[in-house]
Amino acid sequence: MSELLDFIISHGEQFRRGRLPSLYSDFTLQRYSNSDGFVANTTAWIDALTNAARAGLLPSDGADRNLLSVRTGEDLLRSLETKEWGRPLALRTVIDEAVSQRTMIPYQEFVNARKSIHKRNWTVQPWWLFSWGLKQLGILDSSTVAGPLPTANFVMLPNVEEAASKIVNELGSQTNQINRIHPMTIFSTEAGKILKSPNGMTESDLHLLLIYLARDKSKIIYDAKTVKFKAAGETSSTLSTQDKTIASLKTLIADIDMQIVILSTRISTLSDNAQKAINNKNRASALAALRSKKVSETILTQKLETLAQLEEVYGKIEQAVDQVAIVRIMEASTGVLRNLHAQIGGIDKVENAIEDLREEMDKVDDIGGAIEAGTQGHTIIDENAVDEELESLERQANAREEEKGALQTQETLASIATVRTIEETQQGEPKIDPQKPSCDDKAPAHLVEEGISS
C-alpha cells in the first residue's frame, strides 16, 4: 500500500473497508440512478485528494510535493492502486465534479485569470475539454495523455484559501510598515514554516499563493524580489523604491547572519583540527589549521562590524518610519481640531454663548422665586393646632415609657422573690453528715435494722 493510500484510508471516515468496493467502482452512472450514492462517493474522493494534497502526499512534477495543486495521470492512479480493488475507475468523473464545483480549477485558468476567481462566471464543462485546450496550446504534452485519466494540473482552491488565511494572520498582521515588507526568499521560507511544508514551499505553490493574495484577496504587492503586505485602506498596486530598498537591506542582513554562522562553525572546526594535529605530533597540519583559523577570525570580525552597521541603519529607518507615521497622525489631528474650532466659531462666540446661558439660568432662578413667593402667600398654617398635636404625641410617648418602666419593675421584683424562696428552701433542708453513709451508699441490711432499733 502506498503512502498516499495509507493516509487516505487512515484519515478518511468515508474510506472504511466496507465502502472501498463502491469507491473503487465506476459509479459514474449513479449520477442518475443513485444520486445520493454518487454524491457520497465523489465528495469522499474530493475530500481525500484535498487533504492528501495539504499533507504533501500527492504526486507532482518534481521531487518536492505541492500542497496547493494536484497532478492527475498515471502517477496518481498508481499511487491509489490496491491489490484487492485495483485502480479507482471513476476518478475522471470525480475530477470533473470537482471542477464543476470549483473545488479544483485548471492550473492555467487560475494563473491567467485577470479578475478574482470568486467573481468570475465560470462556464462549467467536462474537465477533459480543458486539457484538450491545453494540448492545443502546447502546454500539455499529448504523448503523456493515456488511459482514462489524462495528465493535467489542477489548483486545489480550498487549500489555497486556507494557506492564504494562515499567511495573512502570521505575516500580514504587522502595523509597522517596515515589518510588512519581506524579501521574496525570506517570505518563501517563512510561508513554508507556517504551512508546515517538509521541504519549504515549492515554486508552484509560491506562485499560486502570491497570485491569490494579490489578485483575489488584495492583501499584497509583490515583484520577483519583494513582498509587501498592504496596510488597511492602502490602494497602491506597485512597490516603491523605499519598499525595495528595505527588502534589500533585510536580505543583506540575513545573508551576513548566515555567513557569520558558517564562519563561526569553520573557526570551531579548524580549532579542533589544530588540536588533533598537535596530539598526533603533526606540526605542519596544526600550523596550517591555525593560519586558516586566523584568516576566518579576521573575516568574522569584519562581518560582525558590517552587521552592526547595517542593523543600526535598519534601526534608524524603522525609527524614521515611526516618526513619519506620528507626524502624519499629528497633521491629521491638527486638521480635525481646526475643523472643530471652525464649527465652534471662535472665542467670542463661546463667550457670548456662556453669557446667554448665564442669563437664561438667572431667569430660571427668578421664575422659581416668584413661584415660591406666590405659593407661600396663599398657604395659612394654624400654629395652635400644630402645638396641640405635638403635646398629644409627647403625652403618648411618656405613657408608653411609664408603662414600660412598670413592667420592668414587676419583672425585677418577681426575680428577687424567686431568689429568696430558693434560699429559704435550701436553709430548711437537713444538713448531711459526711461521716454517715447515705442511702445511696447501700449499707448492709443488718446495719440498717440496728440503726432503726436504736
C-alpha atoms as one frame of an Amber mdcrd trajectory, in Angstrom:
protein
   0.000   0.000   0.000   1.378   3.412  -0.991   1.921   6.222   1.492  -0.864
   8.201  -0.181  -3.409   5.385   0.026  -2.458   4.595   3.605  -3.058   8.241
   4.530  -6.439   8.369   2.778  -7.717   5.179   4.415  -6.473   6.121   7.890
  -7.762   9.719   7.782 -10.940   9.392   5.741 -14.069   8.298   7.574 -15.701
   7.522   4.221 -12.868   5.136   3.293 -13.893   2.318   5.606 -13.157  -1.134
   4.276 -16.814  -1.808   3.596 -17.011   1.328   1.417 -13.920   0.597  -0.720
 -15.722  -1.605  -3.329 -18.164   1.234  -4.050 -15.455   3.924  -4.058 -13.248
   1.981  -6.479 -16.098   1.037  -8.803 -17.222   3.011 -11.844 -20.073   4.856
 -10.149 -20.474   7.401 -12.965 -23.931   6.134 -13.929 -25.111   6.546 -10.326
 -25.417  10.274 -11.052 -28.919   9.468 -12.368 -29.791   6.093 -10.835 -28.496
   6.703  -7.288 -27.779  10.387  -6.793 -27.158  10.074  -3.039 -24.551   7.372
  -3.570 -22.962   9.370  -6.384 -22.664  12.495  -4.208 -21.283  10.491  -1.278
 -18.596   8.829  -3.413 -17.495  11.979  -5.264 -17.429  14.011  -2.041 -15.337
  11.327  -0.329 -12.761  11.331  -3.152 -12.607  15.144  -3.413 -12.081  15.496
   0.346  -9.459  12.743   0.308  -7.458  14.374  -2.502  -7.737  17.804  -0.878
  -6.444  16.558   2.484  -3.711  14.468   0.875  -2.506  17.493  -1.088  -2.464
  19.581   2.107  -0.302  16.877   3.697   2.102  16.928   0.734   1.395  13.374
  -0.393   0.117  13.805  -3.956   2.433  13.124  -6.922   3.906  16.227  -8.597
   6.242  17.160 -11.407   9.419  17.303  -9.315  10.799  15.646  -6.238   9.059
  18.107  -3.914   5.344  17.704  -3.325   2.922  20.560  -3.973   0.405  21.446
  -1.265  -1.874  23.646  -3.342  -2.296  21.673  -6.564  -2.761  18.143  -7.870
  -1.373  16.483 -10.994  -3.667  13.842 -12.445  -2.481  10.976 -14.582  -0.707
   7.647 -14.355   1.321   8.507 -11.246  -1.809   9.389  -9.286  -3.622   6.232
 -10.398  -0.619   4.094  -9.490  -0.463   5.657  -6.018  -4.139   4.820  -5.424
  -3.988   1.256  -6.747  -4.733  -1.677  -4.418  -4.224  -5.407  -4.919  -7.816
  -6.176  -3.992  -9.741  -3.413  -5.755  -7.326  -2.230  -8.424  -7.490   1.413
  -9.516 -10.394   3.834  -8.910 -12.417   3.594 -12.114 -14.437   6.788 -11.619
 -11.579   9.125 -10.749 -12.037  11.010 -14.004 -15.666  11.644 -13.035 -14.518
  12.811  -9.583 -12.188  15.395 -11.123 -14.956  16.554 -13.461 -17.294  17.003
 -10.497 -14.625  18.899  -8.511 -14.127  21.281 -11.451 -17.872  21.873 -11.725
 -17.966  22.688  -8.009 -14.867  24.917  -8.389 -13.100  22.916  -5.699 -10.476
  22.260  -8.364  -9.570  24.777 -11.062  -7.407  24.046 -14.104  -3.946  25.416
 -13.359  -3.612  27.710 -16.366  -7.140  29.040 -15.945  -6.304  30.018 -12.373
  -2.953  31.608 -13.216  -4.136  33.537 -16.271  -7.376  34.885 -14.786  -7.323
  38.696 -14.731 -10.160  39.057 -12.233 -10.785  37.313  -8.942 -11.876  33.727
  -9.381 -14.597  34.383  -6.802 -16.205  36.970  -9.092 -15.746  35.146 -12.350
 -18.698  33.452 -14.050 -17.398  30.018 -14.943 -18.788  28.039 -17.830 -18.813
  24.531 -16.420 -17.584  21.936 -18.919 -16.085  18.472 -18.574 -12.515  18.906
 -17.470 -11.081  16.883 -20.323 -12.158  19.732 -22.624  -9.825  21.979 -20.640
  -6.972  19.531 -21.077  -7.759  19.318 -24.797  -7.419  23.118 -24.966  -4.118
  22.939 -23.099  -2.847  20.390 -25.632  -3.821  22.703 -28.494  -1.800  25.496
 -26.876   1.176  23.195 -26.498   1.060  23.464 -22.703   0.116  19.820 -22.227
   2.089  17.083 -23.962  -0.397  14.787 -25.730   2.075  11.897 -25.617   1.666
  11.751 -21.836  -2.131  11.554 -22.015  -3.073   7.878 -21.809  -5.779   5.797
 -20.169  -8.977   7.022 -18.579  -7.276   9.784 -16.578  -5.247  12.186 -18.768
  -2.377  14.144 -17.263  -3.219  17.697 -16.181  -2.648  20.085 -13.273  -5.416
  21.489 -11.091  -5.361  24.073  -8.307  -6.926  22.895  -5.033  -8.870  26.039
  -4.160  -9.711  25.117  -0.521  -6.007  24.579   0.156  -5.074  27.902  -1.439
  -7.698  29.748   0.623  -6.573  28.115   3.868  -2.888  28.762   3.159  -3.567
  32.413   2.305  -5.502  32.914   5.531  -2.676  31.479   7.629  -0.030  33.573
   5.855  -2.001  36.802   6.307  -2.586  36.092  10.014   1.083  35.339  10.673
   2.974  37.731   8.386   0.458  40.395   7.418  -0.779  41.491  10.836   2.083
  43.936  11.493   1.102  47.602  11.814   4.611  48.952  11.248   5.311  49.486
   7.553   8.868  48.165   7.668   7.702  44.910   9.273   5.188  44.351   6.475
   7.950  44.231   3.837   9.645  40.878   3.182  12.344  39.764   0.753  10.954
  37.038  -1.506  13.421  34.427  -0.219  12.540  35.117   3.406   8.809  35.212
   2.600   9.048  31.798   0.932  10.924  30.323   3.891   8.545  31.743   6.480
   5.479  30.691   4.482   6.843  27.147   4.249   7.236  27.043   8.034   3.705
  28.330   8.582   2.239  25.755   6.191   4.491  23.047   7.673   5.824  22.126
   4.258   8.541  19.484   4.798  10.978  20.970   2.261   9.713  24.531   2.134
   7.345  25.932  -0.455   7.671  24.670  -3.991   7.960  27.179  -6.816   4.461
  26.256  -7.991   2.867  26.710  -4.568   4.636  30.034  -4.040   3.423  31.253
  -7.439  -0.189  30.286  -6.709  -0.137  31.807  -3.241   1.265  35.134  -4.437
  -1.302  35.380  -7.231  -4.199  34.623  -4.901  -3.063  37.059  -2.181  -2.554
  39.876  -4.686  -5.407  39.330  -7.148  -8.184  37.677  -5.153  -7.591  38.990
  -1.621  -5.805  42.279  -2.447  -3.531  41.743   0.563  -0.061  42.100  -1.001
   2.018  43.865  -3.624   4.945  41.880  -4.977   7.621  41.522  -7.614  10.394
  38.986  -8.163  12.332  40.050  -5.040   9.918  41.766  -2.665   6.579  41.073
  -0.978   4.737  43.824   0.845   1.530  43.370   2.826  -0.836  46.283   2.323
  -1.902  48.487   5.200  -5.599  48.916   5.917  -7.107  51.110   3.244  -3.988
  51.104   1.046  -4.810  51.159  -2.656  -1.330  51.185  -4.196  -0.617  48.419
  -6.715   3.156  48.901  -7.162   6.158  48.745  -4.881   8.004  51.978  -4.172
  11.777  52.415  -4.275  11.670  52.704  -0.499   9.937  49.313  -0.209  12.518
  47.630  -2.434  15.426  49.222  -0.545  14.088  47.996   2.802  13.676  44.492
   1.370  17.257  44.563   0.007  18.567  45.661   3.403  16.732  42.801   5.098
  18.152  40.371   2.547  21.694  41.623   3.143  21.336  41.349   6.923  20.021
  37.793   6.583  22.897  36.836   4.250  25.528  38.230   6.629  23.859  36.425
   9.526  24.218  33.178   7.591  27.871  33.934   6.753  28.609  34.593  10.416
  27.140  31.225  11.363  29.242  29.492   8.688  32.436  31.300   9.742  31.842
  30.523  13.419  31.390  26.839  12.595  34.534  26.889  10.419  36.601  28.506
  13.188  35.437  25.887  15.675  36.278  23.076  13.222  39.765  24.493  12.482
  40.466  24.820  16.182  39.570  21.145  16.677  41.716  20.148  13.712  44.714
  22.045  15.092  44.319  20.353  18.464  44.119  16.921  16.836  47.224  17.656
  14.757  49.153  18.665  17.882  48.044  15.464  19.610  49.305  13.498  16.588
  52.580  15.499  16.605  51.769  16.801  13.110  53.099  20.332  13.440  52.617
  21.319   9.768  48.904  20.428   9.794  48.414  22.227  13.081  50.136  25.339
  11.731  48.006  25.323   8.555  44.817  24.920  10.583  45.750  27.804  12.879
  46.574  30.080   9.942  43.198  29.332   8.341  41.561  29.939  11.678  43.174
  33.374  11.972  42.014  34.316   8.490  38.482  33.200   9.296  38.538  35.108
  12.580  39.587  38.282  10.744  36.779  37.879   8.230  34.330  37.121  11.037
  35.299  40.340  12.809  34.703  42.307   9.630  31.338  40.629   9.103  30.269
  41.390  12.658  31.196  45.052  12.239  29.316  45.252   8.950  26.295  43.571
  10.510  26.323  46.043  13.390  26.366  48.949  10.938  23.527  47.500   8.856
  21.425  46.809  11.939  21.994  50.389  13.080  20.855  51.666   9.685  17.836
  49.364   9.833  17.000  50.670  13.310  17.217  54.273  12.096  14.944  53.504
   9.146  12.450  51.846  11.467  12.597  54.874  13.771  12.125  57.236  10.822
   9.123  55.236   9.598   7.550  55.537  13.038   8.263  59.262  13.078   6.616
  59.694   9.694   3.549  57.883  10.953   3.459  60.072  14.084   3.802  63.291
  12.074   1.016  62.214   9.719  -1.244  61.485  12.654  -0.400  64.848  14.206
  -1.151  66.617  10.918  -4.446  64.806  10.615  -5.272  65.614  14.233  -4.487
  69.286  13.600  -6.934  69.287  10.729  -9.603  67.696  12.900  -9.121  70.301
  15.631  -9.185  73.100  13.071 -12.496  71.864  11.684 -13.959  71.544  15.174
 -12.839  75.060  16.089 -14.373  76.360  12.870 -17.655  74.762  13.897 -17.410
  76.470  17.313 -16.860  79.893  15.690 -14.028  81.296  17.846 -13.631  82.510
  21.416 -16.064  85.423  21.031 -18.850  83.035  20.090 -18.045  80.840  23.106
 -18.124  83.832  25.483 -21.420  85.010  24.050 -22.862  81.535  24.430 -21.749
  81.372  28.063 -23.222  84.830  28.785 -26.519  83.843  27.215 -26.510  80.654
  29.252 -25.978  82.576  32.487 -28.874  84.935  31.646 -31.193  82.043  30.998
 -30.109  80.349  34.248 -30.822  83.562  36.155 -34.281  83.654  34.585 -34.892
  80.143  35.905 -33.965  81.293  39.439 -36.217  84.363  39.174 -39.145  82.314
  37.985 -38.593  79.777  40.788 -38.537  82.551  43.393 -41.742  84.035  42.052
 -43.466  80.673  42.153 -42.323  80.073  45.763 -43.443  83.504  46.904 -46.845
  83.033  45.310 -47.331  79.681  46.960 -46.437  80.993  50.471 -48.917  83.885
  50.150 -51.882  81.509  49.742 -50.870  78.959  52.433 -52.221  79.572  56.051
 -50.885  77.354  58.860 -52.769  77.018  62.237 -49.903  77.132  64.706 -52.205
  76.299  67.717 -53.315  73.067  66.071 -49.692  72.134  65.436 -48.794  72.749
  69.110 -51.750  70.674  70.336 -50.807  67.758  68.065 -47.215  67.934  69.312
 -48.352  67.855  73.005 -50.578  64.850  72.265 -47.675  62.947  70.712 -45.453
  63.745  73.717 -48.117  62.509  76.182 -48.473  59.254  74.291 -44.716  58.784
  74.303 -44.477  59.428  78.081 -47.288  56.984  78.787 -45.521  54.273  76.795
 -42.293  54.918  78.742 -44.090  54.736  82.158 -45.828  51.526  81.186 -42.539
  50.032  80.093 -40.847  51.043  83.373 -43.622  49.475  85.450 -43.268  46.185
  83.613 -39.536  46.145  84.175 -40.046  46.846  87.920 -42.533  43.946  88.226
 -40.131  41.604  86.500 -37.313  42.683  88.833 -39.423  42.127  91.991 -40.517
  38.714  90.747 -36.893  37.718  90.172 -35.949  38.822  93.724 -38.839  36.828
  95.247 -37.804  33.734  93.346 -34.227  34.019  94.616 -35.384  34.406  98.254
 -37.661  31.375  98.006 -34.779  29.269  96.758 -32.508  30.450  99.590 -35.139
  29.738 102.279 -35.734  26.278 100.872 -32.058  25.496 100.975 -31.773  26.692
 104.625 -34.689  24.441 105.765 -33.131  21.227 104.386 -31.248  18.955 106.967
 -27.538  19.079 106.832 -25.857  15.897 105.714 -23.099  14.421 107.942 -20.294
  13.435 105.691 -19.325  10.720 108.165 -22.676   8.957 107.829 -23.327   6.883
 104.853 -26.247   7.983 102.773 -28.974   5.817 101.438 -27.224   5.824  98.151
 -24.260   4.034  99.766 -26.487   0.950 100.132 -25.297  -0.236 103.647 -25.821
  -3.858 104.603 -29.372  -4.779 105.781 -28.403  -5.781 109.400 -26.745  -2.419
 109.973 -29.854  -0.636 108.747 -32.013  -2.604 111.145 -29.745  -1.857 114.123
 -29.936   1.793 113.344 -33.698   1.692 113.324 -33.880  -0.123 116.726 -31.583
   2.282 118.363
